[in-house]
Amino acid sequence: MEVGSLPVELWRVILAYLPLPDLGRCCQVCRAWRELILSLDNTRWRQLCLGCPECRHPNWPSQPHLEPPSWREALKQHALATRTWTQNGPELQSSACLLFFRRRKDRRVWHVGPGCEFETLRGALGVVGPYDRVVLHPGVYEEQAEVALKVPVELVGLGRLGEVALLVCMEQQCPTARLCNLVFMPPWFSTVVYKTSWGHVQLDNCNFEGAQLQIRGPGTCQARFCSFSQGSSAHLLGVVLSLFDSCDFSGSDTASVTVEGPPVSERNWACKHLAALARTFPSCGLSEHNSSPKGHPAASTGGHQPPGGNVKKESITIGDWKRRTGVDAVCQRTVIEDGWSDGERSEGEENRDEWGANNTKKHFTLEYKIPCDHHGLSHLLNPRPDGSLPLSSSPDPPSMIPDPLTLQQELNRDPEAHMLAASTLGSILRRCLFRDGKGGVHLSNYGQARLEENVFRSLNYAVRCIQNSTIVMLRNEVCECRASGVFLRLSAQGLIAENNIHSNGEAGLDIRKGANPTIVCNKIHSGLRSGVVVLGNGKGSIRSNQIYNNKEAGVYILFSGNPVVSGNHIFQGQAAGIAINENGRGMITENVIRENQWGGVDIRRGGDPILRNNYICYGYSDGVVVGERGRGLIEGNQVFCNKGCGVWVMSSSLPQLLSNYIIHNCMYGLAVFCRKDPENIEVREGNWPGQEGIAGEGGGADRRGVEGEGREGQENFNEEGELFAWDSDLDSEDERHSARRSISVALVESNCMSYNGAVGLYVKSTEALNVFANLINCNRGLGIAVLQSSQLTRLATNCILENGRGGVAVEKDCRVELRGNGIYENSGYGVSFSGNGQIVENDVVGNRGCGIQVCGTADIKVMRNRVQPSQGCGIAVLGPVKGVVHDNILFQGHRDNRKALLHMDPGNESCVLRNNSILRHDDSCTSVPPWVMENPPPRPLASSPAGLSSSQYPSGLGISVTTRIGATVESGCHSGSMFCSIL
């Protein structure tokens, strides 16, 4: 019979009446018939699949509204899965058909129920033979003592699920058994309704109500389409391999599934079949969870692409970003301290128009310009070989931000994670739903489990992994947990990849007590507290995740937590992006940290991370905050387009800032402060509402964390008798830094501070500070402003270039040394100095105002400088200044500048002028004077400045962290006031 003899639509109507065996035979007629049969997927195959009494919707229980890709394939997989229990005998190994199992001549069907062969289950089990089927008719069957299964048997409930209920306790003593379409309830003498210690049990479409399933290795279990409700649970002890597929767990009083103990060495016959069945499920790969978050407001990022997008480059100017974020492009009168404003003249500049040039109507440019472009930091300003501008000289912010790696890319470069992703561990749970109970899955004592595409919702916690256990979590959804979503403790490990972890009451992931998981390519978002918390000597590798929109820190490290945090996109958080507190450590590299409400990275109270090669940008406060007693190595980062300061440092900290680009921030590039906000006493002491609850010994909570506002009370993580003895966990300071070369002075070296909205480097400190070899250029305010420095601030070999106001300003009573700097072409004076210290061997050329202005009661040495002003004096000594001015070379800058190149107020007898050289151009000569700076060439020099020992250069590591600081800011960038909150 030819298919073409009737219309295809008519054939489909006819074939829709065929039973399953006949459809299989029709598929074997020819290719045309096979294609015709396969085309019935949404009609006949769907009808057969949903009509099977032994299975439910293929996407039950988590997504029953979604249709499977193929109904025929779903029915096929169900048929293969239901025959696993029969494959133990050698006579059945050759069976390959799609029937549930090969019929045997001696296999019988026994009926149990009123009016049947047997009225009790125990009676039927006493006479059944191997592989017989026992059909239980609707009713309730109760046994007063434990029932033993001694031969392989199949128990099947007749009718709809729920019509056959068993109040029994069964112990399996045979190699295999199958239970289908039954409801299990506990008898009066035990909560365990089924247990096996060496055989294999297959559970299809069964309900457990208030009951417990117990499997002990080398026993195995395969459960499909089962419900565990009213406090029911499954306990797997030393299990080699078990499979729970499409099960529903609800209303548990403890963990719904408990996996305890390492897999035993002995294996039963079913292990190889379950392993083959598990491999039919994809182990890894791309999924929708790795895509960018929906509804991501790209406009608020100044044009940034979502982190999961394919586009890595964007065209954005600083003006675009400021317009889109509501930041005034001018950022005028930025005030952080009441006593000084970037928009006002400093004390040394007041009423000095006679010697300065800021208020003159006529501005000169250098007519006799001395070449100075080839100084030691000129390579940071010169165009690249392709013609593009380097970051330090580009008027636009960086446009290249890397995307996070895909899971496959991460697995390719991490063999250990690849092995975990491909492995088949002890207990496999896939496509299950855990809801409305205390816990989801609990692993302990070297237990092993693999969780794939499960949903954990409205629990106390989703997964708890402790005591050297190993967990693999792939493509799960963990949401709305009352505490943290995933807990890892006591040397737990594993792979957590491509999960969607969101809307949890505490941290999305909580890592403590030496736990060391690999966490890659997850979405961790919308949490009511932090995204990831690592503390109590917790470790872990946190890579290529999207962590966003959490109420508190995206990643929070404290109490000697020491993770690797790399390649993540941490954005749109309501607090800090990454917080390191209370002696936290960590290697934080190559992350994109953007659009967070508070500091992009917040370090305080002994926090000591390595912060390297990160993008910290578009934040609504400061880029990096280093607070009280903060430490750390901050190296090679790009900190740009933040509404507050690029880097905010408290003077009691000891950070090392090396080779960072701190550019295009609305306020100061780098600000060093010594004063806390006096209005917030709780914050000053480190106690404020909303701290992460850290359970202490005995069940108390330590509220010394760094968290957000608006939530009072504290969370106790001391669950199930777990105690946290913090004192024994924390390394002493001596132990932590014994392997490090310590530093005693905060160090700022080889950074670029460019195009910031106010001062490039702002210092108001009570501690010593070393500032070496930095490029500070094109900032809207001063290059460097030192308002308070009771200890020595050393400014050496820096290039301070083309800033919107003066080059360097030092206020009275400050101790500052300027040595070996190049101060070029700033719009105000070159150096205005009212403090105490030295100005030695600097090149001050082309500044619009006075070259070097010393005023007030300063006690200073001005020696061996080369000075050429555009207008005004070269060196002006104003007021009762003490000290010496000698061996300086002063060059005339313009023929119309009639101000004295070297001026000292009459009557000053405490300042000595000697051996200064003044070079003027002969007005009668029309040629440009051949003045050049050589021996040495223009400063800063490429080598280290004279007088700096090697110990003052960066040693190994060492960095610091703060308490929450509120530095009151009044700015044209913001309506009203804001706080540079340190987390």
Buried (B, 14 or more C-beta within 10 A) or exposed (E): EEBEEEEEEEBBEEBEEBEBEEBBEBBEEEEEBEEBBEBBBEBBBBEBBBEBBBBBBBBBBBBEEEBBEBBBBBBBBBBBBBBBBBBBBEEBEEEEEEEBBBEBEEBEEBBBBEEEEBBBBBEBBEEBEBBBBBBBBBBEBEBEEBBEBEBBBBBBBBEEBEBBBBBBBBBBBBBBBBBBBBBBBBBEEEBBBBBBBBBBBBBBBBBBBBBBBBBBBBBBBBBBBBBBBBBBBBBBBBBBBBBBBBBBBBBBEBBBBBBBBBBBEEBBBBBEBBBEBBEEBEBBBEBEBBBBBEEBEBEBBBBBBBBBEEEEEBEBBBEBBBEBBEBBBBBBBBBBBEEBBBBEBBBBBEEBBEBBBBEBEEEBEBBBBBEBEEBBBBEBBEEEEEEEEBBBBBEBBBBEBEBBBBBEBBBEEBEEBBEBBEEBBBBBBBBBBBBBBBBBBBBBBBBBBBBBBBBBBEBBBBBBBBBBBBBBBBBBBBBBBBBBBBBBBBBBBBBBBBBBBBBBBBBBBBBBBBBBBBBBBBBBBBBBBBBBBBBBBBBBBBBBBBBBBBBBBBBBBBBBBBBBBBBBBBBBBBBBBBBBBBBBBBBBBBBBBBBBBBBBBBBBBBBBBBBBBBBBBBBBBBBBBBBBBBBBBBBBBBBBBBBBBBBBBBBBBBBBBBBBBBBBBBBBBBBBBBBBBEEBEEBBEBEBBBBBBBBBEEBBBBBBBBBBEEBEEBBBBBBEEBEBEBEEBBBEEEEBBEEBEEBEBBBBBBBBBBBBBBBBBBBBBBBBBBBBBBBBBBBBBBBBBBBBBBEBBBBBBBBBBBBBBBBBBBBBBBBBBBBBBBBBBBBBBBBBBBBBBBBBBBBBBBBBBBBBBBBBBBEBBBBBBBBBBBBBBBBBBBBBBBBBBBBBBBBBBBEEBEBBBBBBBEEBEEBEBEEBEBBEBEEEEEEEBEBEBEEBBBBBBEEBBEEBEEEBBBBEBBBBBBBBBBBBBBBBBBEEEBBBBBB
